[in-house]
Amino acid sequence: MKKKIPFYAWHILVCITFMLLPYAFTSTGSVFNLPNLSHNGHDRIYFLIYFLLLLFFYFNYYYLIPKFYFSHKMVSYFGIIVVFLLFFLWISTYFDHPERNFLDFGKRMPLHNKMPHSFPPNFDKRGGPPTQYSHTILVYLIGVISSLLFAINNQLRKVEKEKMQSELSFLKAQINPHFLFNTLNSIYALAIKKSDKTADAVVQLSELMRYIITNANDDVISLDKEINYINNFVELQKTRLGNTVNINYKVEGNQYGKCITPLILISFIENAFKHGVNPNQDSEIKIHINIEQENLILFVSNNKVKSSPSESGIGLQNTIERLTHLYPDTHDLTIDDNPETYNVTLKIKVAC
């Protein structure tokens, strides 16, 4: 509702400005005069024509363009536009007579003295300024063209938004199975060892999957839920790896009252466990999350160890693409890939 109030206020302001436009420069030399509808015939006709043009602008924008133009019924659309143009030219001529002007609050001519009229209209080129066809045509065409431009621009933005949402849904669909596959491999390794921690790992996995099913499709979630999800993931990795790797994990700062896109951090952490763990080598993984006011800083570092060849990180690449889509100007990602270590620093805005 808060977003609609400025929208309506802007439209009301534009409508009032448009209605007062004919009176901005007057023949008296003053910059602006309010319309005198009770005594000035030209003001009354200007007011009527501009009011009808304003109504037609919205009628064209909300009905004619979607119904005909975007439905590729071009002949019908431009035919209607021509008909309405003739109508406005007729209106500007027909009501430029006191006996026909229903806005005339002054003395009316007797009914028997009223001039007969016919249709199609007989355009009187001797009329005053309101009957100047060039003025009516110019304002009419400006209204038609501007409504077309606004509608086309809005349509393009809508298509772009739908395309982005489709891309993000595709990226999420890739991340979730990828993560599940890796986690099931971890539990499988525990089961092979007949570890007593297998049951705990299954419970931790169920918590992770509950989060994915419940929150992964949301646009944003509270930051504390995402942090809790990462906590469960790290604990699951500790259960699986035991003492074979040194895991330095800490979270600092206030994580409440802040928002973030779900699953935007986990890929960097998952990548560290995927490429930085080898039981036969000294392995160390650092995961530091620091929340500072409106920003979150994630630092992930792992030693490069010898491991069996694996596919490139699908989840990591997709996360980078999601960051580009969702946080184009509110994130800073630095990846330091050197021979000994792989370091990631991500600064991202988490204000709701």
Backbone torsions as a table, in degrees:
resi	resn	phi	psi	omega
1	MET	NA	-36.1	-179.6
2	LYS	-63.3	-33.9	-179.1
3	LYS	-73.5	-26.7	-176.4
4	LYS	-77.6	-29.1	-177.9
5	ILE	-61.1	-50.0	175.7
6	PRO	-61.8	-32.7	179.3
7	PHE	-62.0	-51.0	-179.5
8	TYR	-67.7	-39.1	179.7
9	ALA	-61.9	-40.3	178.7
10	TRP	-63.9	-43.0	179.8
11	HIS	-65.4	-41.1	179.0
12	ILE	-62.9	-41.9	179.3
13	LEU	-62.5	-44.0	179.6
14	VAL	-64.4	-40.9	-179.5
15	CYS	-64.2	-44.2	179.2
16	ILE	-63.6	-42.9	178.7
17	THR	-61.1	-42.6	-179.8
18	PHE	-64.5	-42.2	-178.6
19	MET	-66.2	-29.9	-179.2
20	LEU	-90.8	-5.6	-176.8
21	LEU	-57.1	-41.7	-178.8
22	PRO	-63.5	-18.4	-175.2
23	TYR	-103.5	9.3	-178.8
24	ALA	-69.9	-37.3	179.6
25	PHE	-126.8	116.1	-174.0
26	THR	-110.3	165.1	-179.5
27	SER	-72.4	-12.7	-179.7
28	THR	-80.2	-7.9	178.8
29	GLY	97.0	-13.9	178.6
30	SER	-76.6	155.9	-177.2
31	VAL	-70.0	-39.3	-176.5
32	PHE	-150.5	134.5	173.7
33	ASN	-130.3	134.3	175.9
34	LEU	-65.8	146.3	-179.4
35	PRO	-63.3	135.2	177.1
36	ASN	-102.6	85.5	-173.4
37	LEU	-72.5	-21.7	-175.2
38	SER	-85.3	-24.1	-174.5
39	HIS	-125.9	-14.1	-175.6
40	ASN	-111.9	113.4	-177.8
41	GLY	-64.8	-40.7	179.3
42	HIS	-62.9	-39.8	178.0
43	ASP	-61.6	-40.6	179.8
44	ARG	-63.9	-41.1	-178.4
45	ILE	-70.6	-42.5	176.0
46	TYR	-57.2	-45.6	-178.8
47	PHE	-60.3	-45.1	-179.2
48	LEU	-64.1	-47.5	-176.8
49	ILE	-64.7	-45.6	-179.1
50	TYR	-66.8	-35.0	177.1
51	PHE	-64.7	-44.0	178.3
52	LEU	-66.7	-38.2	176.9
53	LEU	-63.7	-37.4	177.6
54	LEU	-64.4	-45.0	177.0
55	LEU	-61.4	-39.7	-179.6
56	PHE	-67.2	-35.2	177.9
57	PHE	-56.1	-48.5	-178.9
58	TYR	-71.9	-35.0	176.3
59	PHE	-63.2	-40.6	178.2
60	ASN	-68.0	-42.8	-176.0
61	TYR	-68.3	-45.3	-172.4
62	TYR	-93.3	-17.0	-177.6
63	TYR	-123.9	-58.4	-173.2
64	LEU	-63.1	-46.6	-177.5
65	ILE	-64.2	-50.4	177.1
66	PRO	-64.5	-37.1	-174.4
67	LYS	-74.6	-39.1	-173.1
68	PHE	-114.4	-52.6	-173.9
69	TYR	-64.6	-50.6	-179.0
70	PHE	-74.8	-11.8	175.2
71	SER	-95.0	9.2	176.6
72	HIS	64.4	29.0	174.8
73	LYS	-100.7	66.3	-171.6
74	MET	-65.6	-41.7	-178.0
75	VAL	-62.1	-44.9	179.1
76	SER	-64.6	-42.1	-177.4
77	TYR	-62.9	-52.6	-176.8
78	PHE	-70.5	-25.8	172.8
79	GLY	-64.3	-42.9	177.3
80	ILE	-64.3	-39.0	179.3
81	ILE	-61.2	-42.3	179.5
82	VAL	-66.1	-41.9	179.7
83	VAL	-60.7	-44.0	179.2
84	PHE	-67.2	-33.8	176.4
85	LEU	-62.9	-44.6	176.8
86	LEU	-62.1	-36.7	178.9
87	PHE	-63.4	-43.8	-179.3
88	PHE	-68.8	-35.0	175.4
89	LEU	-65.3	-38.6	178.0
90	TRP	-66.9	-42.3	179.1
91	ILE	-60.0	-44.8	-177.3
92	SER	-64.5	-26.4	178.5
93	THR	-89.3	-44.5	-172.8
94	TYR	-62.4	-42.9	-175.8
95	PHE	-88.4	6.8	175.9
96	ASP	-86.3	37.2	176.4
97	HIS	-140.5	128.9	-176.2
98	PRO	-55.4	-36.6	-176.6
99	GLU	-72.3	-15.3	-179.8
100	ARG	-107.1	-12.3	-173.3
101	ASN	-84.7	103.3	-178.2
102	PHE	-69.9	-10.9	175.6
103	LEU	-86.4	-5.3	-178.7
104	ASP	-75.5	111.9	-177.1
105	PHE	-90.1	-0.7	-178.9
106	GLY	-86.2	-158.1	-177.4
107	LYS	-73.5	128.6	-179.7
108	ARG	-91.1	152.8	174.1
109	MET	-75.3	149.3	176.9
110	PRO	-56.9	152.0	-175.3
111	LEU	-61.9	-36.2	-177.1
112	HIS	-72.9	-15.7	178.5
113	ASN	-91.2	-4.9	-178.3
114	LYS	-67.6	139.6	-179.1
115	MET	-73.4	134.4	176.4
116	PRO	-67.2	150.7	178.0
117	HIS	-129.8	160.5	-176.0
118	SER	-133.8	166.6	175.5
119	PHE	-133.0	130.6	9.8
120	PRO	-69.3	156.3	-172.4
121	PRO	-65.1	150.9	174.1
122	ASN	-98.4	98.8	-175.4
123	PHE	-70.4	120.7	-178.1
124	ASP	-92.9	110.2	-177.8
125	LYS	-77.0	-4.1	-179.2
126	ARG	-92.8	4.7	-177.0
127	GLY	-67.9	172.7	179.2
128	GLY	-76.2	-169.2	-176.7
129	PRO	-53.5	-37.9	-178.9
130	PRO	-64.7	-20.8	-178.0
131	THR	-94.9	7.8	176.6
132	GLN	-72.5	114.0	-173.1
133	TYR	-63.2	-34.3	-177.5
134	SER	-61.3	-39.6	179.9
135	HIS	-66.0	-47.2	-179.8
136	THR	-62.8	-44.4	-179.7
137	ILE	-63.4	-41.9	-178.3
138	LEU	-61.7	-49.9	-179.1
139	VAL	-64.5	-39.5	179.7
140	TYR	-62.4	-47.9	-178.6
141	LEU	-66.1	-36.8	176.3
142	ILE	-61.0	-41.6	178.4
143	GLY	-64.1	-43.2	-179.6
144	VAL	-65.3	-48.5	-177.7
145	ILE	-64.7	-43.5	-178.9
146	SER	-65.4	-40.1	178.2
147	SER	-66.1	-36.1	175.8
148	LEU	-64.4	-44.8	-179.2
149	LEU	-63.9	-42.9	178.7
150	PHE	-62.6	-44.0	-177.7
151	ALA	-66.9	-41.9	179.2
152	ILE	-66.0	-42.6	178.1
153	ASN	-62.3	-42.2	178.4
154	ASN	-64.8	-37.6	178.2
155	GLN	-65.7	-42.0	178.6
156	LEU	-63.3	-42.0	177.6
157	ARG	-64.8	-37.3	178.7
158	LYS	-65.7	-43.6	178.6
159	VAL	-64.5	-41.0	179.1
160	GLU	-64.1	-39.6	178.7
161	LYS	-66.3	-42.4	178.8
162	GLU	-64.8	-37.6	177.6
163	LYS	-64.4	-42.3	179.6
164	MET	-64.8	-42.5	178.5
165	GLN	-62.9	-37.7	177.9
166	SER	-65.2	-41.1	179.2
167	GLU	-65.4	-41.1	-179.3
168	LEU	-66.7	-38.3	177.5
169	SER	-64.0	-38.8	178.2
170	PHE	-65.3	-41.7	179.8
171	LEU	-65.2	-40.5	177.4
172	LYS	-64.2	-39.6	-179.9
173	ALA	-63.5	-29.6	176.7
174	GLN	-77.0	-38.3	-175.5
175	ILE	-68.1	-45.2	-173.0
176	ASN	-61.8	-51.6	177.2
177	PRO	-62.4	-34.3	179.4
178	HIS	-62.5	-45.3	179.6
179	PHE	-66.4	-42.8	179.8
180	LEU	-60.4	-41.2	179.9
181	PHE	-59.7	-46.3	-179.7
182	ASN	-64.5	-40.8	-178.3
183	THR	-68.6	-40.3	177.0
184	LEU	-63.5	-34.7	174.8
185	ASN	-62.1	-37.4	179.1
186	SER	-64.7	-44.8	179.6
187	ILE	-68.0	-35.3	177.0
188	TYR	-60.8	-39.8	178.5
189	ALA	-63.5	-37.6	177.0
190	LEU	-66.4	-40.9	-179.4
191	ALA	-64.7	-37.4	177.8
192	ILE	-61.8	-38.7	179.5
193	LYS	-78.9	-6.4	-175.6
194	LYS	55.6	43.5	-177.6
195	SER	-74.7	144.0	175.8
196	ASP	-68.9	-13.7	-178.2
197	LYS	-86.3	0.0	-177.4
198	THR	-60.7	-43.6	-179.0
199	ALA	-62.4	-43.3	178.3
200	ASP	-61.6	-38.0	-180.0
201	ALA	-64.7	-38.8	178.4
202	VAL	-63.9	-40.4	177.6
203	VAL	-63.6	-43.3	178.6
204	GLN	-63.4	-39.5	177.4
205	LEU	-64.1	-38.9	179.2
206	SER	-62.5	-37.3	176.8
207	GLU	-64.9	-40.9	178.6
208	LEU	-63.8	-44.5	-177.8
209	MET	-68.6	-35.0	176.8
210	ARG	-61.8	-40.2	178.3
211	TYR	-63.4	-45.5	-178.5
212	ILE	-62.9	-44.7	-178.4
213	ILE	-67.4	-37.4	-174.0
214	THR	-84.7	-39.3	-169.0
215	ASN	-117.1	-17.6	-170.8
216	ALA	-63.4	-26.6	-177.9
217	ASN	-89.8	-1.6	177.1
218	ASP	-74.9	151.7	177.0
219	ASP	-68.9	-45.8	176.0
220	VAL	-140.2	155.2	176.0
221	ILE	-137.4	170.5	176.7
222	SER	-70.0	142.1	-175.1
223	LEU	-62.3	-34.9	-178.4
224	ASP	-63.0	-30.2	176.6
225	LYS	-69.6	-39.7	178.3
226	GLU	-67.2	-39.6	177.6
227	ILE	-64.3	-41.8	178.0
228	ASN	-62.4	-37.4	176.5
229	TYR	-62.2	-42.7	178.5
230	ILE	-66.3	-39.1	176.8
231	ASN	-56.4	-46.8	180.0
232	ASN	-62.8	-38.7	-179.9
233	PHE	-64.9	-46.3	-179.3
234	VAL	-64.1	-41.2	178.5
235	GLU	-62.7	-37.4	177.6
236	LEU	-64.2	-40.7	178.0
237	GLN	-67.0	-37.8	176.3
238	LYS	-62.9	-40.6	178.2
239	THR	-62.4	-41.5	-177.6
240	ARG	-71.7	-42.7	-170.7
241	LEU	-88.8	-24.2	179.6
242	GLY	62.5	-131.6	-177.4
243	ASN	-93.5	11.3	-177.0
244	THR	-78.9	-10.0	-179.1
245	VAL	-144.9	143.8	176.6
246	ASN	-93.2	111.6	-177.4
247	ILE	-105.8	115.3	178.4
248	ASN	-105.4	98.1	-174.1
249	TYR	-124.1	128.8	176.9
250	LYS	-153.1	149.7	178.5
251	VAL	-125.1	128.4	-178.7
252	GLU	-128.2	146.4	178.2
253	GLY	102.4	171.0	-178.3
254	ASN	-85.1	115.1	-177.8
255	GLN	-96.3	1.9	-176.3
256	TYR	-97.5	149.3	-179.1
257	GLY	77.0	17.2	-179.9
258	LYS	-127.5	160.1	-174.4
259	CYS	-129.1	155.4	179.1
260	ILE	-157.4	156.1	173.6
261	THR	-71.9	131.8	-177.7
262	PRO	-64.5	147.2	175.7
263	LEU	63.2	25.3	-179.1
264	ILE	-90.4	-16.6	-178.1
265	LEU	-105.1	-27.2	-167.2
266	ILE	-65.2	-30.6	-175.7
267	SER	-64.3	-36.1	178.6
268	PHE	-67.8	-36.5	179.1
269	ILE	-72.8	-43.9	179.0
270	GLU	-61.4	-38.2	-179.9
271	ASN	-62.9	-34.5	178.8
272	ALA	-65.5	-40.9	178.5
273	PHE	-72.1	-28.9	-177.2
274	LYS	-73.3	-38.6	-173.9
275	HIS	-112.3	-0.8	-175.5
276	GLY	-117.5	16.4	-176.7
277	VAL	-124.3	126.4	173.1
278	ASN	-150.4	117.4	-177.5
279	PRO	-58.5	-22.5	-177.3
280	ASN	-91.2	1.4	179.3
281	GLN	-132.0	160.8	174.1
282	ASP	-70.2	117.2	-177.3
283	SER	-119.0	133.7	178.4
284	GLU	-139.9	133.2	179.2
285	ILE	-126.2	127.1	177.0
286	LYS	-111.3	129.4	176.8
287	ILE	-132.8	108.4	-179.7
288	HIS	-120.0	126.0	176.6
289	ILE	-118.2	120.5	-178.1
290	ASN	-124.5	120.3	180.0
291	ILE	-102.1	118.9	-179.0
292	GLU	-122.6	102.9	179.4
293	GLN	54.0	-107.9	-176.2
294	GLU	-94.6	1.2	-174.8
295	ASN	-121.5	149.3	172.9
296	LEU	-118.0	134.8	178.2
297	ILE	-117.2	118.0	177.6
298	LEU	-106.5	126.1	175.2
299	PHE	-121.6	122.4	179.0
300	VAL	-127.0	129.7	-179.8
301	SER	-138.6	138.8	175.4
302	ASN	-143.2	147.0	173.2
303	ASN	-71.8	143.8	174.8
304	LYS	-81.6	122.0	-178.0
305	VAL	-121.6	161.6	176.5
306	LYS	-75.9	126.1	179.5
307	SER	-145.4	167.5	179.0
308	SER	-66.9	144.1	-178.8
309	PRO	-57.9	140.9	178.2
310	SER	-140.3	166.8	-178.3
311	GLU	-69.0	155.4	178.2
312	SER	-62.0	155.5	-173.4
313	GLY	-69.6	100.4	177.7
314	ILE	-64.6	-46.8	-179.2
315	GLY	-60.5	-41.1	-178.8
316	LEU	-64.1	-46.5	-179.6
317	GLN	-63.7	-41.4	179.2
318	ASN	-65.1	-37.5	178.5
319	THR	-63.8	-39.9	177.2
320	ILE	-62.3	-40.0	177.8
321	GLU	-66.9	-39.6	178.3
322	ARG	-64.2	-39.8	176.6
323	LEU	-59.9	-40.9	179.2
324	THR	-63.1	-39.9	-179.5
325	HIS	-72.4	-48.6	-168.2
326	LEU	-91.1	-28.2	-178.9
327	TYR	-127.8	59.0	-173.8
328	PRO	-61.7	-34.1	-177.3
329	ASP	-122.5	9.3	-174.6
330	THR	-126.3	27.3	174.2
331	HIS	-146.1	155.6	178.1
332	ASP	-138.3	113.7	-176.3
333	LEU	-113.4	126.6	177.6
334	THR	-125.7	124.8	178.5
335	ILE	-117.3	120.4	180.0
336	ASP	-109.9	101.3	-177.4
337	ASP	-106.5	101.0	179.5
338	ASN	-118.8	172.2	-173.8
339	PRO	-58.9	-28.7	-174.5
340	GLU	-99.4	-38.2	-174.9
341	THR	-134.6	163.6	175.8
342	TYR	-126.7	115.7	-173.9
343	ASN	-120.3	136.5	178.1
344	VAL	-126.2	130.3	173.5
345	THR	-126.0	119.8	-179.9
346	LEU	-122.4	123.6	172.5
347	LYS	-111.3	124.6	-173.9
348	ILE	-140.2	142.5	179.5
349	LYS	-77.5	131.1	-177.1
350	VAL	-123.1	16.1	177.9
351	ALA	-72.0	137.6	179.4
352	CYS	-75.0	NA	NA
